[in-house]
Amino acid sequence: MADDSNANVPSQEPRASSGEVTGRVKPPTSWALPLITAAVLISAFCLYYFVYVAARREYLANRNFRSLAVLGDQIQAMVSIHGSILEFSADLDDPGRHDAQGEKENLEQFVVIRPEDQLKKPAEREPEALKDYMKYLAPGLQLPPADERHTKPSKRASRLEVQRRNGRWELVLTADRHGGSHKDYVGSLELSGVLRPLVGSLPFDDVLLVSKDGTIVYQSNKAGPQFTTLTGLLQAQTGEDTKSTGSAAESKPTDGAAEIKPTGSSARTKRAGSTTNANSGPASEHDDQETSGRAVVINQNADQSWRTKSKHLTDVVLAGTRYKLFLQPVLVDAFTHHSNQDEPAQEWVLCGLTSAKALEWEALSISSTFMVWLTALFLVGFMSAPVLKVLFINGREHLRLRELGFLGFLLVLLTSVFTLSGLNAVGFPLNDDTEEQLDQLGTRLSRNIHDELRQMRDQLQDWCKSSGLTNDLSKTALSALAHHQKASNSDSFPHPAPGHAEKSEVIRSSPAIETKTTHRIERPPAANSYPYLHNVFWTDDDGQQAIKWSASGYLTPMIDLSRSRLYTAPKLTYLDGKGPAFHFDSAIPLNKFEYLAGLTMSTMDCNPNLFKPKDESDMKGGSASLTSQPLSLIDPILPFGYGFALVDETGLVLFHGDKTKNQHENFLLESDWNKQLQAAMFGHSTQRSLTVKYLGNDYQMRVMPVTGVSQAPWSLIVFRDVTFLGT
């Protein structure tokens, strides 16, 4: 019995051993979960900060440098075009600049004497007519009075200089003195007037332009701290940057083969067959060029701080605020397209100031879509504990009533989170009409572009088939024979008809009022298909304009298009499945600073019956072109916050809502080579909008096809900045 009673007494040893086992297992679980959570959070933060933020900083810095480089290209184009216009003005005013009197007469046909000036004396009438014509070509170019143009040559050191007059900085251009001319022709250009439209869309708080002698000649922001020299701006560098810059300058190697000789306010670096940039070390292989048998020479910037401190990105403190200063060298020369260009290019510097705090926040920013998913993931993790307890509950645990009520509430929240996240993933508008607006804007733009292309093509073909073009071609053929006869000094060629011997170019214009010119200018046929055209011209097989018609009273001077894409690009585009094939492109002409669109096709395709089979005219191998400012592509009226871009297959912007970006921006590059956008451009359309980082901000974009266009490498992109929608 004693044994049986002892057997029925429960033993305490197993319980003790169970408690000991439990005590040995429980401590690891108390710190493992927090440690794993901390490791995951730290890894996520490191991935975010050292990968994502670092990539964003690199992109933003490169974007800002690209913006300054594009602005430098625009400044060079602006200077070169106005320099060419000044040369043309000097050719008109001074017959001594020409080898032949006929060239002078050919130029005079472009000058129109307005009705109000016809009663003036010839000495007053001709300069006034020239002044009016220059206002048409370059409204911002100021020419001196007529009596000052015939003074003795000035002692200017360069044909490209800056001067301060009436409290404003001006760019002074001097025409090249050649031929029998002994006079200087000078024009001035106010820098603030021509640069203001170019800097408005740049991602900087302030933009500064430094001339070759280190003087700041333009500053876009007039409200903040003002500077007069680049040295004064660089003195505001923080202590660390000043120390590192100084040490870098001291340790920077010098090139013993280069010889730097200061000349006045600038310095020239000469090297056998190459150039050395003072702020970039030895010259690269792209600098080892020769122009007309001469080694390339660069007039280096004379500012000592720039030449000795090779920083292109530095920190400065202005009025207690920290800024990032971006510096980009720019080579500027006055007359790039002139055959007598022998003056070295000048090294100017573009500076962009942006708030360091704003730039850092831009790098740290995360897209709203990512934040939605991150928030959803956090809420799911936070609210999943009661659900997991229900799924893994065992027989020894109990589910209390309050936990059951809390579980129902969390299930409702989880359903809401999953629903909102799914709607965000599929792009549900959520009381936003962006998708509908993009679709309507893209459809309307596509239709308008198609209509204007059709009208431009029909107008060009109408004028190609007119009898006036046949007459003008005959005049150019007779002129070619006359010039060939003079060159060969032979009587074997027939003499041209009277009145045509000296005319190598033929023009027609349609002034609103009857005007007077030295030569009688005939009118072109009426522009019934497309009255908004600027010029229609025909080139020879070398790309030289020979015939030009205009629907207005003025025409731009004849230029060489042999290097222009309007002439060199293949004509492969068809409209509505019908020929002839054409090429459509944006253009910034060399004879007038304006943004144009050009439609060009082969002259023989434009009118196959224009020449006889046995004709050997140079015009047969040329092209016919129409230029205009299409209402749908240049300065169109768009809803606030919306924009568009017509790009080619490489991403080059042909037309943009901001016309200053035409041919100066690569849309794919500024979108950080977004894969979805590239795929949409390859197919020329998307079924719905895409969220893309463009210029560092969130944009909603849609790619639309251009109606009726085939074999054209274009993609029409319409977009809206949705940064403010995601806040």
C-alpha positions in Angstrom: 0.0 0.0 0.0 2.8 2.4 0.8 4.2 1.8 -2.6 0.9 2.4 -4.3 0.3 5.7 -2.3 3.7 6.9 -3.2 3.1 6.1 -6.8 -0.1 8.2 -6.9 1.6 11.3 -5.5 2.6 13.6 -8.4 6.2 14.2 -8.8 7.6 17.8 -8.8 10.8 17.0 -10.6 9.4 17.1 -14.1 7.9 20.5 -13.5 11.1 21.8 -12.2 13.0 20.4 -15.1 10.4 21.9 -17.5 10.7 25.3 -15.9 14.5 25.0 -16.2 14.2 24.1 -19.8 11.8 27.0 -20.4 14.1 29.3 -18.6 17.0 28.2 -20.7 15.0 28.8 -24.0 13.2 32.0 -23.2 16.2 34.4 -22.8 17.4 34.0 -26.5 13.9 34.9 -27.8 13.8 38.1 -25.8 16.7 39.8 -27.7 16.7 38.0 -31.0 13.7 39.7 -32.5 14.8 43.3 -31.6 18.3 42.5 -32.9 16.9 41.2 -36.2 14.6 44.2 -36.5 17.5 46.6 -35.9 19.7 44.8 -38.5 17.0 45.0 -41.1 16.3 48.7 -40.4 20.1 49.6 -40.5 20.5 47.6 -43.7 17.6 49.4 -45.3 18.9 52.8 -44.2 22.4 52.0 -45.5 20.9 50.9 -48.8 18.9 54.1 -49.0 21.6 56.5 -48.0 24.7 55.1 -49.6 23.1 53.8 -52.8 20.0 55.7 -53.6 21.0 59.1 -52.2 24.5 58.8 -53.6 23.0 58.1 -57.1 20.6 61.0 -56.7 23.4 63.4 -55.7 25.5 62.3 -58.7 22.5 62.8 -61.1 21.6 66.2 -59.7 25.2 67.4 -60.0 25.5 66.1 -63.6 22.1 67.7 -64.4 23.3 71.1 -63.2 26.6 70.9 -65.1 24.6 69.8 -68.2 22.3 72.8 -67.8 25.3 75.2 -67.7 26.9 73.5 -70.7 23.6 73.9 -72.7 23.5 77.6 -71.7 27.1 77.9 -72.9 26.1 76.5 -76.3 23.2 78.9 -76.5 25.4 81.8 -75.7 27.9 80.8 -78.4 25.0 80.4 -80.9 23.6 83.8 -80.0 27.0 85.5 -80.3 27.8 83.8 -83.6 24.4 84.6 -85.2 24.6 88.3 -84.2 28.2 88.4 -85.4 27.1 87.1 -88.8 24.3 89.6 -89.0 26.7 92.4 -88.2 29.0 91.2 -91.0 26.0 91.3 -93.4 25.2 94.8 -92.3 28.8 95.9 -92.9 28.7 94.3 -96.4 25.5 96.3 -97.2 26.9 99.6 -96.0 30.4 99.5 -97.4 31.0 98.6 -101.1 34.7 98.5 -100.4 34.3 95.2 -98.6 33.4 93.4 -101.9 35.5 92.3 -104.8 32.7 92.9 -107.2 30.0 95.5 -107.4 27.5 92.8 -108.4 27.7 91.3 -104.9 26.8 94.7 -103.4 23.8 94.9 -105.7 22.7 91.4 -104.8 22.7 92.3 -101.1 20.8 95.5 -101.6 17.8 93.7 -102.8 17.1 92.5 -99.3 16.7 96.0 -98.0 13.2 97.5 -98.2 12.5 101.2 -98.1 9.4 101.7 -96.2 6.7 104.1 -97.5 7.3 106.7 -94.7 11.0 106.9 -95.8 10.5 107.2 -99.5 10.3 111.0 -99.5 13.7 111.4 -97.7 16.9 112.2 -99.4 19.0 109.2 -100.5 21.7 110.0 -97.9 19.0 109.6 -95.2 16.8 107.0 -96.8 19.3 104.2 -97.3 20.7 104.2 -93.7 17.2 104.3 -92.3 16.2 101.3 -94.5 19.3 99.4 -93.4 18.4 100.2 -89.8 14.9 98.9 -90.2 16.2 95.7 -91.8 18.7 95.1 -89.0 15.8 95.5 -86.5 14.0 92.7 -88.3 17.1 90.4 -88.3 18.3 91.2 -84.8 16.0 93.3 -82.6 18.5 93.4 -79.8 21.5 94.4 -81.9 22.2 98.1 -81.5 24.1 99.8 -84.4 25.8 103.2 -84.0 24.4 106.2 -85.9 25.2 106.4 -89.6 27.7 109.2 -89.1 29.7 107.2 -86.6 30.1 104.2 -88.9 32.4 106.0 -91.2 35.0 107.0 -88.6 38.5 105.8 -88.4 39.1 102.2 -87.1 39.1 102.0 -83.4 41.9 100.5 -81.3 39.9 97.5 -80.0 42.1 94.6 -78.9 39.4 92.0 -79.9 36.3 91.8 -82.1 34.5 90.4 -79.0 34.5 92.6 -75.9 32.2 93.7 -73.1 31.5 97.2 -72.0 29.4 98.9 -69.3 27.1 101.7 -70.5 24.1 103.3 -68.9 24.4 101.0 -65.9 24.2 97.8 -68.1 26.7 95.4 -69.5 26.8 95.1 -73.3 28.5 92.7 -75.6 30.4 94.6 -78.3 31.0 92.9 -81.7 33.2 94.3 -84.3 33.0 93.2 -88.0 36.1 91.8 -89.6 37.9 94.4 -91.7 38.6 92.8 -95.1 38.7 93.7 -98.8 39.2 97.4 -99.4 37.5 98.5 -96.2 39.2 100.8 -93.8 36.3 101.2 -91.4 35.1 99.5 -88.3 31.5 98.3 -88.0 30.5 97.9 -84.4 27.3 96.5 -82.9 26.3 96.1 -79.2 24.1 93.6 -77.5 22.6 94.0 -74.1 23.5 90.8 -72.2 20.6 90.9 -69.7 18.0 91.1 -72.5 19.3 88.1 -74.5 20.1 85.9 -71.5 17.0 86.4 -69.4 14.8 84.0 -71.6 17.6 81.3 -71.5 18.1 81.1 -67.7 14.5 81.1 -66.6 14.1 77.3 -66.6 17.5 76.5 -65.2 17.7 74.7 -61.8 19.6 77.4 -60.0 18.8 80.2 -57.6 21.3 82.5 -59.4 23.2 82.3 -62.7 26.3 84.4 -63.3 28.4 85.0 -66.5 32.1 85.8 -66.1 33.9 87.5 -69.0 37.5 86.7 -70.1 39.0 89.2 -67.7 37.2 87.8 -64.6 34.4 90.4 -64.5 30.9 89.3 -63.8 28.9 90.8 -66.6 25.5 89.1 -65.9 23.7 88.1 -62.7 20.2 86.8 -63.0 19.1 87.4 -59.4 19.1 91.0 -58.5 17.6 90.5 -55.0 20.5 88.6 -53.3 24.2 89.4 -52.8 25.8 91.0 -55.8 29.3 90.4 -57.1 31.6 92.2 -59.5 34.4 89.6 -60.1 34.8 85.9 -59.9 37.5 86.3 -57.3 35.1 88.1 -55.0 32.6 85.2 -55.4 35.3 82.5 -54.8 36.4 84.3 -51.6 33.1 83.3 -50.0 34.1 79.6 -50.1 34.0 77.7 -46.8 37.2 77.1 -45.0 37.5 73.4 -45.9 37.0 74.1 -49.6 39.4 76.9 -49.6 42.1 74.7 -47.9 41.5 71.8 -50.2 41.4 74.0 -53.3 44.6 75.7 -52.3 46.4 72.4 -51.7 45.1 71.0 -55.0 46.4 74.1 -56.8 49.8 73.7 -55.2 50.1 70.1 -56.1 48.7 70.4 -59.6 51.3 69.4 -62.2 52.3 71.9 -64.9 53.0 71.2 -68.5 56.5 72.3 -69.4 55.7 72.3 -73.1 53.0 74.9 -72.6 53.9 78.6 -72.6 51.5 81.0 -71.0 51.8 84.6 -71.9 49.4 87.2 -70.5 48.2 89.7 -73.0 46.3 92.6 -71.6 43.5 91.2 -69.6 43.8 87.7 -70.8 46.4 85.0 -71.3 47.1 82.8 -74.3 48.3 79.3 -74.0 50.2 78.1 -77.0 51.4 74.6 -77.5 52.7 72.8 -80.6 49.6 71.2 -82.1 47.5 71.3 -78.9 46.1 73.6 -76.2 46.2 73.5 -72.4 43.3 74.7 -70.3 44.4 76.3 -67.1 41.7 74.8 -65.1 41.7 71.3 -66.4 45.4 70.3 -66.6 46.9 69.1 -69.9 44.9 69.3 -73.0 42.8 66.3 -74.0 42.9 64.7 -77.4 39.9 66.8 -78.4 41.9 69.9 -78.0 44.6 68.7 -80.4 43.1 70.3 -83.4 44.2 72.6 -86.2 42.1 75.2 -88.0 43.2 76.1 -91.5 46.7 74.8 -90.8 47.0 76.8 -87.5 47.2 75.4 -84.1 44.1 76.1 -81.9 44.7 79.0 -79.5 42.5 79.8 -76.5 42.4 83.1 -74.8 42.3 81.8 -71.3 40.4 83.6 -68.5 42.6 86.1 -66.7 41.0 85.6 -63.3 43.7 84.3 -61.0 41.4 82.5 -58.7 39.9 80.5 -61.5 43.3 79.7 -63.1 44.9 78.5 -59.9 41.9 76.8 -58.3 40.6 74.0 -60.4 37.3 73.5 -58.4 34.2 73.1 -60.6 31.9 72.4 -57.6 32.5 74.1 -54.3 30.6 75.4 -51.2 30.2 79.1 -50.6 28.4 80.9 -47.7 26.5 84.0 -48.7 24.6 86.1 -46.1 24.8 83.2 -43.7 23.3 80.7 -46.2 25.3 77.8 -47.6 25.2 77.4 -51.4 26.6 75.0 -53.9 28.6 76.8 -56.6 28.8 75.1 -60.0 31.4 76.5 -62.4 31.6 75.6 -66.1 34.1 77.0 -68.6 32.7 78.2 -71.9 34.6 78.9 -75.1 33.1 81.9 -77.0 34.2 83.3 -80.4 32.6 86.0 -82.4 32.3 84.7 -85.9 32.5 80.9 -86.0 30.9 80.6 -89.4 33.2 83.3 -91.0 36.0 82.1 -93.3 38.3 84.8 -92.0 38.1 83.7 -88.4 41.6 84.0 -87.0 41.0 85.3 -83.5 41.3 82.8 -80.7 38.3 81.7 -78.7 37.9 83.3 -75.3 37.4 81.4 -72.1 34.4 82.6 -70.2 32.9 81.0 -67.1 29.3 80.2 -66.2 28.4 80.0 -62.5 25.3 78.5 -61.0 24.3 79.0 -57.4 21.8 76.7 -55.7 21.0 76.3 -52.0 22.9 73.4 -50.5 20.0 72.6 -48.2 17.5 72.5 -51.1 19.8 70.4 -53.2 20.3 67.9 -50.3 16.6 67.6 -49.7 16.1 67.0 -53.4 18.7 64.2 -53.2 17.0 62.7 -50.1 13.5 62.9 -51.6 11.6 59.7 -52.3 8.8 59.3 -54.8 5.3 59.3 -53.4 4.6 55.8 -54.9 7.5 54.4 -52.9 6.4 56.1 -49.7 2.9 54.6 -50.2 4.2 51.1 -50.5 6.7 51.6 -47.6 3.9 52.9 -45.4 1.7 49.9 -46.4 4.4 47.5 -45.6 5.0 49.0 -42.2 1.2 49.0 -41.4 1.0 45.4 -42.5 3.9 44.4 -40.2 2.5 46.4 -37.3 -1.1 45.1 -37.6 -0.3 41.5 -38.5 0.6 40.4 -34.9 -3.1 39.6 -33.9 -3.6 37.8 -37.2 -0.5 35.7 -36.7 -1.6 34.9 -33.1 -4.9 33.5 -34.5 -3.1 31.4 -37.1 -0.6 29.9 -34.7 -2.5 29.7 -31.5 -2.2 26.5 -29.5 -4.3 24.7 -27.0 -2.7 26.4 -23.9 -3.3 30.0 -25.2 -6.5 31.9 -25.0 -8.1 34.6 -27.3 -9.6 37.3 -25.2 -12.7 39.2 -26.2 -10.9 42.5 -26.5 -8.3 40.9 -28.8 -11.1 39.6 -30.9 -12.5 43.1 -31.3 -9.1 44.5 -32.0 -8.5 41.8 -34.6 -11.7 42.8 -36.5 -10.7 46.5 -36.5 -7.2 45.6 -37.8 -8.6 43.5 -40.6 -10.6 46.4 -41.8 -7.5 48.6 -41.7 -5.5 46.0 -43.6 -8.2 45.7 -46.2 -8.0 49.5 -46.7 -4.3 49.5 -46.9 -4.2 46.8 -49.6 -7.0 48.5 -51.5 -5.3 51.9 -51.6 -1.9 50.4 -52.4 -3.5 48.4 -55.3 -5.2 51.5 -56.7 -2.0 53.4 -56.5 -0.2 50.6 -58.3 -2.6 50.6 -61.2 -2.6 54.4 -61.4 -6.2 55.1 -60.2 -6.8 58.8 -60.5 -8.2 59.4 -57.0 -10.0 62.6 -57.8 -7.2 63.6 -60.2 -7.9 64.3 -63.9 -4.3 64.1 -64.9 -4.7 60.9 -67.0 -7.7 62.3 -68.9 -6.0 65.7 -69.4 -2.8 64.0 -70.7 -4.9 62.0 -73.1 -6.8 65.0 -74.4 -3.7 67.1 -74.7 -1.7 64.4 -76.5 -4.6 63.7 -78.9 -5.1 67.4 -79.7 -1.4 68.0 -80.2 -1.0 64.9 -82.4 -3.9 66.0 -84.6 -2.7 69.6 -84.9 0.8 68.5 -85.8 -0.6 66.3 -88.5 -2.8 69.1 -89.9 0.1 71.6 -90.0 2.5 69.1 -91.6 -0.1 68.4 -94.3 -0.6 72.1 -94.9 3.1 72.8 -95.0 3.7 70.0 -97.5 0.8 71.1 -99.7 2.0 74.7 -99.7 5.6 73.7 -100.6 4.3 71.6 -103.5 2.0 74.3 -104.7 4.9 76.8 -105.0 7.1 74.1 -106.6 4.5 73.8 -109.4 4.0 77.5 -109.9 5.2 79.2 -113.1 7.1 81.8 -111.0 9.6 79.1 -109.9 10.3 78.2 -113.5 11.1 81.8 -114.3 13.3 82.2 -111.3 15.2 79.0 -112.2 15.9 80.4 -115.6 17.3 83.6 -114.0 19.7 81.5 -111.8 20.8 79.5 -114.8 21.6 82.6 -116.8 23.4 84.0 -113.8 25.5 80.8 -113.5 26.5 81.1 -117.1 27.5 84.7 -116.7 29.7 84.0 -113.7 31.2 81.0 -115.4 31.9 83.2 -118.5 33.7 85.8 -116.3 35.7 83.2 -114.5 36.9 81.5 -117.7 37.3 84.9 -119.6 35.9 83.2 -122.7 33.3 84.1 -125.3 32.2 80.6 -125.9 29.2 80.9 -123.5 26.0 82.7 -124.4 25.5 86.1 -122.8 22.6 86.3 -120.3 19.6 88.5 -120.9 19.9 92.2 -120.0 19.2 92.8 -116.4 20.2 89.3 -115.2 23.9 89.3 -115.6 24.7 90.4 -112.1 22.0 88.5 -110.2 23.2 85.3 -108.7 20.2 85.0 -106.3 16.5 85.4 -106.9 14.1 86.5 -104.2 10.4 87.3 -103.9 8.5 88.9 -101.0 4.9 89.9 -100.2 5.0 93.2 -98.2 1.7 94.3 -96.6 2.2 97.8 -98.1 3.8 98.5 -101.4 7.4 99.3 -100.7 10.4 100.3 -102.8 13.7 98.6 -103.2 16.8 99.2 -105.4 15.8 96.2 -107.5 12.3 95.4 -108.5 11.1 92.5 -106.3 8.3 90.3 -107.6 5.6 88.8 -105.4 5.3 85.1 -104.9 2.0 83.3 -105.5 -0.6 83.5 -102.7 0.0 81.2 -99.8 -3.4 79.6 -99.8 -2.6 76.3 -98.2 -0.4 77.5 -95.3 -0.3 81.3 -94.8 1.8 81.1 -91.6 5.1 80.3 -93.5 8.2 82.4 -93.0 10.3 81.5 -96.0 10.4 79.0 -98.9 13.8 78.4 -100.5 15.5 76.2 -103.0 19.1 75.2 -102.8 21.6 73.9 -105.3 23.3 70.5 -105.1 25.9 72.1 -102.7 23.3 73.2 -100.2 23.6 77.0 -101.1 20.3 78.9 -101.1 19.7 80.3 -104.6 16.0 81.1 -104.6 14.0 82.4 -101.7 10.3 83.5 -101.4 8.6 85.0 -98.4 5.0 85.7 -97.5 6.1 88.9 -95.7 8.0 92.1 -96.7 11.4 91.0 -95.5 13.6 88.1 -96.3 16.6 86.8 -94.4 20.0 86.7 -96.2 21.0 83.7 -98.3 23.1 81.2 -96.4 24.9 77.9 -96.9 23.0 74.9 -95.6 25.5 72.2 -96.5 26.0 71.4 -92.8 22.4 71.8 -91.7 20.3 68.7 -90.9 17.6 70.2 -93.1 19.9 69.5 -96.1 21.9 66.5 -95.0 19.2 64.4 -93.3 17.6 61.7 -95.4 14.0 62.4 -96.5 12.2 59.3 -95.3 8.9 60.5 -93.7 5.5 60.0 -95.3 2.2 61.6 -94.4 -1.1 59.7 -94.8 0.7 57.0 -96.7 1.4 59.4 -99.7 4.5 60.9 -101.1 6.7 62.7 -101.6 9.0 61.8 -98.8 10.2 64.7 -96.6 12.3 65.5 -93.6 10.9 67.6 -90.7 13.1 69.2 -88.1 13.7 72.1 -85.8 16.2 74.8 -86.8 17.9 77.8 -85.5 19.1 79.7 -88.6 22.4 81.4 -88.9 20.9 84.7 -90.3 18.3 85.4 -87.6 18.0 84.4 -84.0 14.7 82.6 -83.8 13.3 79.1 -83.3 11.8 77.6 -86.5 10.6 74.4 -87.9 11.6 73.3 -91.4 10.0 70.8 -93.9 12.3 69.8 -96.7 12.2 67.5 -99.7 14.1 66.9 -102.9 13.4 69.5 -105.5 12.8 66.8 -108.1 10.3 65.1 -105.7 8.6 68.3 -105.1 7.8 68.7 -108.8 9.1 66.0 -111.1 8.2 68.1 -114.2 10.3 71.1 -113.1 13.3 70.3 -115.2 13.7 68.7 -118.6 15.5 65.4 -118.9 18.5 67.0 -120.6 18.9 69.9 -118.2 22.2 69.9 -116.3 21.3 72.5 -113.7 22.8 72.4 -110.2 19.3 73.0 -108.9 18.2 69.4 -109.9 20.2 67.9 -107.1 19.1 70.5 -104.5 16.2 70.6 -102.1 13.1 72.6 -101.5 12.3 73.8 -98.0 9.6 75.6 -96.1 10.3 77.2 -92.7 7.8 78.5 -90.2 6.8 78.6 -86.6 4.1 76.0 -86.3 1.3 77.0 -83.9 1.2 73.5 -82.5 5.0 73.2 -81.8 6.5 76.6 -81.0 4.9 78.6 -78.1 1.6 76.7 -78.1 -1.0 77.5 -75.4 -0.9 74.7 -72.8 -2.7 74.1 -69.5 -0.9 75.3 -66.5 1.7 72.7 -65.3 1.6 70.7 -68.5 4.2 70.4 -71.2 5.2 68.4 -74.3 8.3 67.2 -76.2 8.7 65.9 -79.7 11.8 63.7 -79.6 13.7 61.5 -82.1 14.7 57.9 -81.5 17.9 59.0 -79.6 15.9 61.2 -77.2 17.1 64.5 -78.7 14.4 67.1 -78.2 13.2 68.5 -81.5 10.4 70.6 -80.1 9.6 71.4 -76.5 7.1 73.4 -74.5 10.1 75.5 -73.6 11.5 76.3 -77.0 14.9 77.1 -75.6 15.4 73.4 -75.1 14.9 72.7 -78.9 18.0 70.7 -80.1 19.7 71.3 -76.7 18.3 68.6 -74.5 18.2 64.8 -74.5 14.9 63.8 -72.9 16.1 60.2 -72.1 19.2 61.5 -70.4 17.2 64.0 -68.3 14.8 61.1 -67.4 17.8 59.1 -66.1 17.3 56.6 -69.0 14.0 55.3 -67.6 13.3 51.8 -69.1 9.6 52.2 -69.3 9.9 55.5 -71.1 12.4 53.9 -73.6 10.1 51.0 -74.3 7.2 53.5 -74.8 9.3 55.6 -77.2 10.2 52.4 -79.2 6.5 51.7 -79.6 5.6 55.4 -80.0 2.7 55.0 -77.6 1.5 53.9 -74.2 -1.8 52.6 -73.0 -1.6 54.7 -69.8 0.6 57.3 -68.2 4.0 56.6 -66.6 5.5 58.1 -63.5 9.0 59.2 -64.5 11.8 61.3 -62.8 12.4 64.1 -65.2 14.9 66.9 -64.4 14.9 65.5 -60.8 11.2 65.8 -60.2 8.2 63.4 -60.5 6.3 63.7 -63.7 3.4 61.8 -65.1 4.0 61.2 -68.8 2.2 59.7 -71.7 3.7 58.8 -75.1 1.4 59.5 -78.1 1.8 58.7 -81.8 1.7 61.5 -84.4 -1.4 60.8 -86.5 -0.9 59.7 -90.1 3.0 59.8 -90.0 4.9 56.8 -91.1 8.7 56.0 -91.0 9.3 59.0 -88.8 11.5 58.5 -85.7 9.4 60.8 -83.6 7.7 60.3 -80.2 5.3 62.8 -78.8 5.6 63.0 -75.0 3.0 65.0 -73.0 3.7 65.4 -69.3 2.7 67.0 -66.1 4.7 67.9 -63.0 3.0 65.9 -60.2 5.4 66.8 -57.4 2.9 69.0 -55.7 0.2 66.3 -56.0 2.3 63.8 -54.0 2.8 66.1 -51.1 
